[in-house]
Amino acid sequence: MQCKPGGNVNTDMVNLSITEVYELSLDVLSRNGFSTAHAKAIAQTITAGQRDDCQSHGMYRLLACVRTLQSGLVDPEALPIVTHPTAAVVQVDAQRAYSLLAFQEGLPHLVDKAKRNGVAVLAINNCFHFSALWPEVEAIAQHGLAGLAMTPSHSWVAPAGGTRPVFGTNPLAFAWPRPGPYPYVFDFATSMVARGEIELHRRTGRAIPEGWAIDAQGRPTTDAAAGLAGAMLPFGTYKGSALSTMIELLAGPLIGDWTSMQSQAHDAGKGGTPLHGELVIALDPNILGRGLAQANADAAEAMLDAISGQGARLPSERRFKARAKSEQEGVWVGRALYDEIRSLGSLKTQG
């Protein structure tokens, strides 16, 4: 039995420290067959999502990771293969394992090449991908670089004006280094919402807002299950549709990898994590900024201050506040989800 802040007894919620989130995630992944290297990389990203109160990208994702492994789709042990086609390009073949270890292996090379050339590209191929992209671009910004990342997924999203899925949720993330502990970061799906948000609504029996999805007949729906069976919708109608098309091309054919439609066809109804590529770009303000590093940094800060100074919220501010709170108070997880996760690792459910 756990107590929510304020002293109200609530047996439907479990409080965990950040360390406990990581240890439980690592234990479940390891018990289900992931190698130590992959289990650690995946657990770190899942813990970051839960810590930042990104519920659809936190511990909930353990369910999909284990389901994908049990389906036989993902390789739980394959080690990434790193190659260097040019001075400004690093390619990492994930060999049909999850993308997170491949990114960790490629990041030092990406940073080194960006600081030598002003810009560098990391192409991750043959990877299963389930996570948010902000951990990647935040890691790049920690080195004083601007970062951009994008991926396709499964074809769940209809184009603007259409009724049949073509695109993935196709997230796009960007980070800009700033003084202090946090960079400027945004990370959003080019669909109206991440698919995990609709799945969480379905699990809890809640209606989804109108405009998130259409049913199998192409009609607007607020029923989460009907939306998952039909098609999600892009944000901003044709603008989101165009951005999604760009991401399909840049993180698909450009780097010799699959589109969301190809990933969906390969899955063949197994319900596994999408298989595709990821494009990551790093840019060095010190090289590209014409020797005006401090003046350029000051101009960037003045612009960002002009946004927040009038009461507007910068992207990721909510996450950063949640991060600080979680590090002090831990995180709250629904009891049903917690028990389901623990059962994946064949652990006894706590009372």
Secondary structure, DSSP 8 states (H G I E B T S, - for coil): --B-TTS-B-TTEEEE-HHHHHHHHHHHHHHTT--HHHHHHHHHHHHHHHHTT-GGGTTTHHHHHHHHHHTT-S-SS---EEEEEETTEEEEEEEEEEHHHHHHHHHHHHHHHHHHHSEEEEEEEEEE--S-SHHHHHHHHTTT-EEEEE---SS-B--TT--S--B----EEEEE--SSS--EEEEE-SBSS-HHHHHHHHHHT----TTSEE-TTS-EE--HHHHHHSEE-BTTTHHHHHHHHHHHHHTTGGGT---HHHHHHHHTTS----EEEEEEEEE-HHHHTTT-HHHHHHHHHHHHHHHHTTT---TTHHHHHHHHHHHHH-EEEEHHHHHHHHHHTT-----
